[in-house]
């Protein structure tokens, strides 16, 4: 709304080279075919709506609204473009850009989330923002949580491999490493929103019924109430957890972990009195799959409370070895160990070789070695594929950031020739993917080379680097970030620590989330599911 002192901006012809792109435009992706269509329209009937710019430095202007129109006119090699000149500060320009793009639905979910975050950090309240854009406050809050996702998950949302609603659920997980693991599972297995919701709601909110300590004891930790009386139990705070129908869910993993620690000390005292050996946490870590309560397949131990995989009747080891585990004269016949998994669950272990030997003496014939080798090969294959896809998405995210930064830097050398050479020699599959990332569509070689003539130097430089980094990723198999991508990120001061942590979390996860007979959550409780 205009005040009495405000004047409508007049239309001015400004040389295109005097207009600069904003580094803060929330929209990062432009479809080249749409720019082409717009250019054809402008060539036929002219520019119907002038672009909006603001003065920045002497003789130069910055685009506030209309970057697509500016790109189309530049493609037509126009010398001038019609503009509305409106003096404003960066805060006002940012608000206009974000709100306009959101209302026109021009942004992908991550760009939209970044826009909301920037407006809120700029001083706009969530109530004001909700009113302006016509969205609910809960919608805005959920969208902003997408920014806490791993970089690979953000890239998957942008590319359509992961639904933004699925991202909302993953973002609720309080532990960043576990967010990375769940995101990796969801991406690798193309899980639906419902499947992701089920995974998160059932496995990453702590089921108190599955706790391995007494939830009724008020003195496990001095001064802390029992879990039943705690305000952080969903049943005692229903207004905060409307979408969680289960009253027996703990929402404080830190307190949960402290109570679990107190229970561990008690279990160790009891085990010593029964002549069971206690494995140190360092020793136990070598035998469990990182981040889970499962023993590694190559561990010399088995968990007596787990199912014997080689028994067709699916009995537990404790049932099969009941007599050998019985304590007689303060000592069991089969030597037992007490161990704590990386997620805090307590396990009774025995040596696998000893257990199988005793079962064989009882008449059981398990083809253990053959089954074990087949199982390991299949798991290794699935794990390798999942980790490679997650790594590729993480690298794609970093490459996009590298390219965005390079596009804002001036260079004197020509990169168009390098780009055309790269297009000729690099794998077509990689070239197609990379040019799509930069919103260009490759045609025949002749058409593609002609298209390169209209790409400016800065963008050519960015695409060339993208081609080289992506080809390295395509031709080689990495378990960590490729060294050249790491180096260029360091040179450009792009922080890679978050991505490295996320990749490490997935590399250590070994697909622990989904099993046929149960799901593990980060609190260390086992939740039984039906097939």
Wavefront OBJ file of the C-alpha trace (Angstrom):
o trace
v 0.000 0.000 0.000
v 1.375 3.423 -0.951
v 1.491 6.336 1.474
v 0.875 9.908 0.407
v 4.596 10.591 0.084
v 5.309 7.520 -2.038
v 5.614 7.786 -5.815
v 5.057 5.042 -8.333
v 8.393 4.113 -9.885
v 8.749 5.098 -13.530
v 10.011 2.829 -16.315
v 13.678 3.360 -17.229
v 15.837 1.763 -19.934
v 19.028 0.462 -18.331
v 21.988 -1.230 -20.094
v 21.932 -4.940 -19.300
v 25.607 -4.938 -18.348
v 24.820 -2.389 -15.626
v 22.455 -4.823 -13.905
v 23.780 -7.362 -11.425
v 22.206 -10.528 -10.049
v 21.523 -10.711 -6.335
v 23.488 -13.211 -4.292
v 20.456 -13.474 -2.009
v 17.823 -14.518 -4.519
v 16.059 -17.477 -2.872
v 15.505 -19.016 -6.280
v 18.649 -20.882 -7.376
v 17.315 -23.025 -10.223
v 16.023 -21.795 -13.591
v 14.732 -24.152 -16.281
v 16.538 -23.350 -19.498
v 13.646 -24.466 -21.723
v 11.346 -22.012 -19.923
v 13.881 -19.216 -20.408
v 13.972 -20.092 -24.127
v 10.168 -19.917 -24.337
v 10.168 -16.561 -22.552
v 12.869 -15.242 -24.899
v 10.769 -16.225 -27.941
v 7.755 -14.448 -26.429
v 9.747 -11.280 -25.684
v 11.193 -11.273 -29.196
v 7.700 -11.407 -30.679
v 5.696 -9.045 -28.464
v 8.280 -7.312 -26.310
v 8.756 -7.205 -22.536
v 5.283 -6.800 -21.037
v 6.356 -6.381 -17.403
v 9.553 -4.413 -16.665
v 11.889 -5.882 -14.078
v 12.277 -4.328 -10.621
v 15.780 -3.165 -9.648
v 17.371 -1.173 -6.840
v 20.420 1.092 -7.032
v 23.479 -0.448 -5.366
v 26.695 1.278 -6.419
v 27.326 4.196 -8.733
v 25.808 3.416 -12.119
v 24.856 -0.174 -11.220
v 21.614 -1.830 -10.176
v 20.609 -5.120 -8.579
v 17.623 -7.230 -9.631
v 14.891 -7.419 -7.014
v 12.291 -9.126 -9.190
v 12.462 -10.414 -12.754
v 15.642 -12.475 -13.082
v 13.956 -14.828 -15.608
v 13.029 -11.862 -17.816
v 16.582 -10.496 -17.493
v 18.036 -13.875 -18.514
v 15.683 -14.085 -21.508
v 16.624 -10.588 -22.691
v 20.298 -11.370 -22.260
v 19.825 -14.497 -24.352
v 18.384 -12.258 -27.072
v 21.544 -10.102 -26.838
v 19.472 -7.043 -25.972
v 21.536 -4.026 -25.008
v 18.887 -2.425 -22.765
v 16.040 -3.678 -20.595
v 13.005 -1.849 -19.200
v 13.176 -1.462 -15.430
v 11.340 -0.042 -12.462
v 13.952 1.603 -10.234
v 12.980 1.466 -6.571
v 15.492 2.441 -3.862
v 15.315 -0.017 -0.962
v 17.592 -1.720 1.513
v 18.658 -5.375 1.316
v 16.115 -6.417 3.948
v 13.177 -5.033 1.962
v 14.561 -6.474 -1.297
v 14.899 -9.892 0.309
v 11.308 -9.815 1.574
v 9.988 -8.895 -1.879
v 12.007 -11.630 -3.617
v 11.006 -14.370 -1.193
v 7.315 -13.499 -0.894
v 6.910 -13.051 -4.649
v 8.544 -16.394 -5.431
v 6.587 -18.221 -2.731
v 3.259 -16.819 -3.912
v 4.086 -17.782 -7.497
v 5.235 -21.235 -6.312
v 8.553 -20.746 -8.101
v 10.755 -22.203 -5.354
v 11.694 -25.778 -4.549
v 11.033 -26.815 -0.908
v 14.576 -26.120 0.287
v 14.639 -22.682 -1.349
v 11.234 -22.012 0.232
v 12.540 -23.070 3.650
v 15.627 -20.866 3.255
v 13.333 -17.989 2.364
v 11.236 -18.401 5.501
v 14.361 -18.668 7.635
v 15.840 -15.486 6.163
v 12.611 -13.541 6.701
v 12.312 -14.727 10.298
v 15.956 -13.903 10.986
v 15.362 -10.516 9.397
v 12.876 -9.588 12.097
v 9.542 -10.741 10.678
v 7.520 -12.766 13.186
v 6.052 -16.122 12.250
v 2.552 -14.653 12.709
v 3.324 -11.814 10.280
v 4.880 -14.185 7.767
v 1.934 -16.584 7.938
v -0.449 -13.696 7.307
v 1.506 -12.350 4.322
v 1.943 -15.648 2.470
v -1.372 -17.197 3.447
v 0.142 -20.277 5.105
v -0.328 -21.675 8.607
v 2.279 -21.131 11.307
v 2.691 -24.889 11.704
v 3.428 -25.188 7.973
v 6.150 -22.537 8.176
v 7.687 -24.177 11.256
v 7.777 -27.586 9.564
v 9.299 -26.123 6.399
v 12.105 -24.436 8.349
v 12.962 -27.764 10.010
v 13.925 -29.092 6.557
v 17.108 -27.028 6.857
v 18.292 -29.302 9.701
v 18.332 -32.293 7.327
v 21.571 -33.783 5.982
v 22.780 -32.134 2.780
v 22.088 -35.339 0.837
v 18.474 -35.302 2.032
v 18.073 -31.672 0.955
v 19.462 -32.565 -2.473
v 17.043 -35.525 -2.663
v 14.090 -33.235 -1.873
v 15.190 -30.776 -4.557
v 15.500 -33.571 -7.136
v 12.225 -35.210 -6.119
v 13.768 -38.387 -4.677
v 12.429 -37.559 -1.221
v 9.087 -35.906 -0.452
v 9.205 -32.757 1.646
v 6.580 -34.271 3.983
v 8.939 -37.205 4.551
v 11.631 -34.642 5.326
v 9.386 -33.120 7.991
v 9.341 -36.417 9.872
v 13.082 -37.038 9.515
v 13.831 -33.512 10.774
v 12.054 -34.334 14.063
v 14.783 -36.814 15.017
v 16.880 -35.019 17.660
v 20.208 -36.741 16.905
v 21.910 -35.438 13.699
v 23.776 -38.698 13.012
v 20.530 -40.653 13.157
v 18.820 -38.132 10.867
v 21.527 -38.975 8.323
v 20.981 -42.718 8.737
v 17.188 -42.480 8.355
v 17.541 -40.150 5.373
v 19.912 -42.620 3.730
v 17.426 -45.478 4.232
v 14.526 -43.413 2.906
v 16.445 -42.341 -0.201
v 18.004 -45.718 -0.980
v 14.720 -47.599 -0.601
v 12.423 -44.897 -2.061
v 10.246 -44.971 1.053
v 6.863 -43.281 0.926
v 5.836 -40.507 3.323
v 3.747 -43.035 5.266
v 6.691 -45.425 5.571
v 9.030 -42.686 6.761
v 6.415 -41.434 9.227
v 5.974 -44.944 10.610
v 9.743 -45.406 10.920
v 10.253 -42.137 12.789
v 7.180 -42.219 15.024
v 7.704 -45.857 16.011
v 11.480 -45.891 16.355
v 12.757 -42.440 17.265
v 10.393 -41.476 20.021
v 11.347 -43.605 23.013
v 8.886 -46.349 23.948
v 9.006 -46.490 27.725
v 7.434 -49.937 27.733
v 10.622 -51.221 26.078
v 13.032 -49.570 28.510
v 15.502 -51.956 30.132
v 15.170 -50.216 33.486
v 12.268 -49.631 35.845
v 10.189 -46.687 34.657
v 8.333 -46.581 37.992
v 11.418 -46.015 40.186
v 11.792 -42.359 41.227
v 15.339 -42.748 42.552
v 17.287 -44.128 39.571
v 18.747 -40.619 39.324
v 18.678 -38.499 42.500
v 16.107 -35.721 42.294
v 14.574 -36.956 39.035
v 10.984 -38.290 39.046
v 10.041 -41.655 37.660
v 9.298 -41.873 33.947
v 5.614 -42.340 34.771
v 5.471 -39.009 36.628
v 7.753 -37.064 34.265
v 6.332 -34.112 32.297
v 8.428 -35.196 29.315
v 6.297 -38.306 28.890
v 3.778 -37.701 26.104
v 0.893 -38.788 28.310
v 1.678 -35.955 30.714
v 2.048 -33.270 27.996
v -0.642 -34.037 25.432
v -0.884 -30.440 24.218
v 2.704 -30.612 22.951
v 2.391 -33.983 21.214
v -1.007 -33.942 19.542
v 0.124 -36.246 16.708
v 1.544 -38.865 19.103
v -1.330 -41.034 20.323
v 0.861 -43.198 22.556
v 1.010 -41.944 26.147
v 4.076 -44.039 27.009
v 6.681 -42.191 24.947
v 9.725 -40.419 26.404
v 10.851 -37.275 24.620
v 14.030 -36.674 26.650
v 16.771 -38.972 25.312
v 19.386 -37.423 27.622
v 17.495 -38.321 30.801
v 16.647 -41.706 29.329
v 20.356 -42.351 28.740
v 21.273 -41.356 32.318
v 18.748 -43.791 33.743
v 20.054 -46.471 31.433
v 23.591 -45.780 32.744
v 22.451 -46.182 36.342
v 20.822 -49.493 35.457
v 24.040 -50.656 33.719
v 26.056 -50.141 36.901
v 23.574 -52.268 38.820
v 23.656 -55.041 36.176
v 27.478 -55.119 36.313
v 27.388 -55.579 40.083
v 24.925 -58.453 39.679
v 26.975 -60.092 36.879
v 30.144 -60.071 38.983
v 28.341 -61.900 41.741
v 27.373 -64.590 39.192
v 30.934 -64.991 37.839
v 30.084 -63.533 34.461
v 32.804 -61.603 32.646
v 32.122 -57.933 31.866
v 33.362 -56.588 28.549
v 34.613 -53.013 28.590
v 32.780 -50.546 26.360
v 35.877 -50.374 24.143
v 35.956 -54.157 23.753
v 32.183 -54.398 23.222
v 32.278 -51.716 20.512
v 34.464 -53.971 18.358
v 31.752 -56.650 18.325
v 28.602 -54.599 17.715
v 27.530 -52.966 14.493
v 28.185 -49.236 15.099
v 25.098 -47.358 16.212
v 23.011 -50.515 16.821
v 22.416 -53.277 19.353
v 23.250 -55.995 16.812
v 26.397 -58.068 16.922
v 28.546 -58.043 13.817
v 28.242 -61.175 11.704
v 31.963 -61.787 12.121
v 31.873 -61.381 15.912
v 32.989 -64.443 17.904
v 30.004 -63.882 20.220
v 26.277 -64.522 19.973
v 23.540 -62.842 22.006
v 21.763 -65.547 24.015
v 18.534 -63.506 24.042
v 18.435 -63.277 20.239
v 16.945 -65.767 17.811
v 19.198 -68.456 16.400
v 19.192 -67.669 12.670
v 20.079 -71.223 11.762
v 17.176 -72.818 13.647
v 14.146 -73.328 11.395
v 11.895 -73.147 14.461
v 13.364 -69.719 15.232
v 14.039 -70.464 18.865
v 16.226 -68.229 20.937
v 19.737 -69.223 21.902
v 18.705 -69.022 25.575
v 16.057 -71.681 24.934
v 18.395 -73.962 23.003
v 21.131 -73.613 25.641
v 18.916 -73.446 28.707
v 20.757 -76.122 30.657
v 24.228 -74.840 29.778
v 23.294 -71.302 30.872
v 21.900 -72.420 34.220
v 23.953 -71.255 37.163
v 25.078 -74.135 39.345
v 27.292 -73.639 42.375
v 27.507 -69.888 41.536
v 28.873 -70.674 38.071
v 27.173 -71.432 34.710
v 28.309 -74.414 32.620
v 28.813 -72.109 29.603
v 31.008 -69.084 30.248
v 28.964 -65.905 29.845
v 29.857 -62.295 29.195
v 27.960 -59.092 29.936
v 28.271 -56.358 27.306
v 26.749 -53.010 26.497
v 26.001 -52.113 22.895
v 26.869 -48.696 21.346
v 23.274 -47.575 21.960
v 23.296 -48.706 25.577
v 21.350 -51.982 25.546
v 22.645 -54.715 27.851
v 23.370 -58.178 26.434
v 24.331 -61.628 27.695
v 26.897 -63.072 25.316
v 28.597 -66.436 24.848
v 31.254 -67.513 22.382
v 29.649 -68.517 19.077
v 32.004 -71.440 18.616
v 31.220 -72.804 22.085
v 27.471 -72.449 21.556
v 27.504 -74.148 18.137
v 29.679 -76.949 19.454
v 27.193 -77.648 22.254
v 24.245 -77.513 19.834
v 26.022 -79.945 17.530
v 26.503 -82.320 20.457
v 22.753 -82.084 21.052
v 22.113 -83.240 17.471
v 21.529 -79.918 15.630
v 23.031 -79.673 12.137
v 23.364 -76.062 11.098
v 25.194 -75.175 7.928
v 26.511 -72.103 9.671
v 29.448 -71.180 7.486
v 27.635 -71.315 4.140
v 24.619 -69.354 5.373
v 26.863 -66.783 7.030
v 28.893 -66.164 3.852
v 25.797 -65.770 1.687
v 24.256 -63.389 4.180
v 27.408 -61.253 4.401
v 27.769 -60.966 0.609
v 24.198 -59.866 0.108
v 24.325 -57.364 2.946
v 27.640 -55.950 1.719
v 26.169 -55.454 -1.748
v 23.103 -53.590 -0.462
v 25.175 -51.506 1.915
v 27.648 -50.515 -0.785
v 24.864 -49.345 -3.106
v 23.149 -47.351 -0.368
v 26.335 -45.623 0.781
v 27.404 -44.759 -2.766
v 24.039 -43.120 -3.497
v 24.173 -41.124 -0.257
v 27.756 -40.071 -0.974
v 26.817 -39.008 -4.518
v 23.944 -36.855 -3.244
v 26.209 -35.315 -0.594
v 28.807 -34.519 -3.259
v 26.117 -33.097 -5.542
v 25.081 -30.746 -2.750
v 28.664 -29.508 -2.300
v 29.188 -29.186 -6.061
v 26.080 -26.981 -6.260
v 27.475 -24.728 -3.527
v 30.854 -24.575 -5.285
v 29.189 -23.558 -8.545
v 26.993 -20.917 -6.880
v 30.093 -19.317 -5.408
v 32.096 -19.460 -8.624
v 29.279 -17.786 -10.581
v 29.701 -14.643 -8.471
v 33.432 -14.272 -9.173
v 34.879 -12.455 -12.173
v 37.467 -14.206 -14.360
v 39.419 -13.071 -17.373
v 39.972 -16.379 -19.181
v 37.470 -18.004 -21.490
v 35.975 -21.263 -20.335
v 33.553 -21.834 -23.197
v 36.214 -23.632 -25.274
v 37.108 -25.823 -22.286
v 33.433 -26.552 -21.804
v 32.918 -27.605 -25.412
v 35.966 -29.886 -25.219
v 34.669 -31.441 -21.999
v 31.308 -32.021 -23.633
v 32.992 -33.981 -26.416
v 35.140 -36.245 -24.259
v 33.261 -36.829 -21.012
v 30.577 -39.531 -20.605
v 27.264 -38.427 -22.093
v 25.411 -39.706 -19.027
v 27.388 -37.365 -16.779
v 27.098 -34.393 -19.156
v 23.322 -34.763 -19.399
v 22.951 -34.881 -15.609
v 25.265 -31.908 -15.013
v 23.661 -29.654 -17.618
v 20.237 -30.482 -16.201
v 21.525 -29.431 -12.780
v 22.305 -26.050 -14.330
v 18.923 -25.980 -16.118
v 20.195 -26.687 -19.656
v 18.977 -29.465 -21.909
v 21.499 -31.153 -24.208
v 20.492 -31.973 -27.766
v 22.692 -33.206 -30.587
v 26.365 -32.309 -30.359
v 25.867 -29.508 -32.888
v 22.867 -28.127 -30.960
v 24.688 -28.399 -27.662
v 27.795 -26.583 -28.920
v 25.601 -23.800 -30.285
v 23.884 -23.529 -26.918
v 27.265 -23.031 -25.245
v 27.744 -19.808 -27.186
v 25.011 -18.197 -25.060
v 26.438 -19.261 -21.695
v 28.451 -16.524 -20.005
v 32.008 -16.998 -18.752
v 31.193 -17.364 -15.056
v 28.541 -19.990 -15.632
v 30.820 -21.826 -18.093
v 33.486 -21.988 -15.407
v 31.028 -23.404 -12.880
v 29.614 -26.005 -15.288
v 33.101 -27.102 -16.343
v 34.120 -27.683 -12.748
v 30.832 -29.518 -12.134
v 31.532 -31.785 -15.136
v 34.992 -32.689 -13.896
v 33.946 -33.323 -10.296
v 30.875 -35.317 -11.338
v 32.895 -37.427 -13.799
v 35.366 -38.241 -11.037
v 32.396 -39.355 -8.926
v 30.983 -41.360 -11.851
v 34.176 -43.223 -12.748
v 35.507 -43.928 -9.263
v 34.012 -45.553 -6.189
v 34.546 -43.548 -3.004
v 33.668 -44.241 0.615
v 34.497 -40.657 1.631
v 34.409 -37.269 -0.070
v 36.649 -37.262 -3.168
v 39.936 -35.419 -2.492
v 39.499 -32.892 -5.325
v 36.006 -31.928 -4.116
v 37.389 -31.568 -0.598
v 40.231 -29.359 -1.853
v 38.019 -27.014 -3.889
v 35.651 -26.644 -0.920
v 38.584 -25.643 1.298
v 39.811 -23.142 -1.310
v 36.348 -21.549 -1.518
v 35.844 -21.664 2.284
v 32.843 -23.994 1.996
v 32.273 -25.831 5.265
v 32.214 -29.600 4.665
v 32.206 -30.748 8.306
v 28.441 -31.358 8.432
v 28.479 -33.418 5.229
v 31.511 -35.410 6.419
v 29.772 -36.211 9.721
v 26.629 -37.286 7.877
v 28.544 -39.573 5.515
v 30.459 -41.081 8.444
v 27.190 -41.753 10.261
v 25.832 -43.630 7.261
v 29.102 -45.502 6.693
v 28.885 -46.760 10.254
v 25.182 -47.558 10.263
v 25.197 -50.812 8.251
v 21.491 -50.457 7.514
v 20.493 -51.095 11.108
v 17.049 -49.564 10.971
v 14.963 -52.130 9.139
v 14.885 -55.795 9.997
v 12.305 -58.461 9.343
v 11.700 -59.161 13.012
v 12.143 -55.786 14.584
v 13.215 -52.176 14.400
v 15.843 -50.552 16.576
v 15.553 -47.028 17.834
v 18.249 -44.770 19.132
v 17.220 -45.214 22.760
v 18.272 -48.842 22.519
v 14.801 -50.373 22.860
v 13.534 -53.070 20.572
v 10.136 -52.546 18.955
v 8.505 -55.644 17.574
v 6.688 -55.310 14.260
v 4.607 -57.627 12.165
v 5.524 -58.586 8.627
l 1 2 3 4 5 6 7 8 9 10 11 12 13 14 15 16 17 18 19 20 21 22 23 24 25 26 27 28 29 30 31 32 33 34 35 36 37 38 39 40 41 42 43 44 45 46 47 48 49 50 51 52 53 54 55 56 57 58 59 60 61 62 63 64 65 66 67 68 69 70 71 72 73 74 75 76 77 78 79 80 81 82 83 84 85 86 87 88 89 90 91 92 93 94 95 96 97 98 99 100 101 102 103 104 105 106 107 108 109 110 111 112 113 114 115 116 117 118 119 120 121 122 123 124 125 126 127 128 129 130 131 132 133 134 135 136 137 138 139 140 141 142 143 144 145 146 147 148 149 150 151 152 153 154 155 156 157 158 159 160 161 162 163 164 165 166 167 168 169 170 171 172 173 174 175 176 177 178 179 180 181 182 183 184 185 186 187 188 189 190 191 192 193 194 195 196 197 198 199 200 201 202 203 204 205 206 207 208 209 210 211 212 213 214 215 216 217 218 219 220 221 222 223 224 225 226 227 228 229 230 231 232 233 234 235 236 237 238 239 240 241 242 243 244 245 246 247 248 249 250 251 252 253 254 255 256 257 258 259 260 261 262 263 264 265 266 267 268 269 270 271 272 273 274 275 276 277 278 279 280 281 282 283 284 285 286 287 288 289 290 291 292 293 294 295 296 297 298 299 300 301 302 303 304 305 306 307 308 309 310 311 312 313 314 315 316 317 318 319 320 321 322 323 324 325 326 327 328 329 330 331 332 333 334 335 336 337 338 339 340 341 342 343 344 345 346 347 348 349 350 351 352 353 354 355 356 357 358 359 360 361 362 363 364 365 366 367 368 369 370 371 372 373 374 375 376 377 378 379 380 381 382 383 384 385 386 387 388 389 390 391 392 393 394 395 396 397 398 399 400 401 402 403 404 405 406 407 408 409 410 411 412 413 414 415 416 417 418 419 420 421 422 423 424 425 426 427 428 429 430 431 432 433 434 435 436 437 438 439 440 441 442 443 444 445 446 447 448 449 450 451 452 453 454 455 456 457 458 459 460 461 462 463 464 465 466 467 468 469 470 471 472 473 474 475 476 477 478 479 480 481 482 483 484 485 486 487 488 489 490 491 492 493 494 495 496 497 498 499 500 501 502 503 504 505 506 507 508 509 510 511 512 513 514 515 516 517 518 519 520 521 522 523 524 525 526 527 528 529 530 531
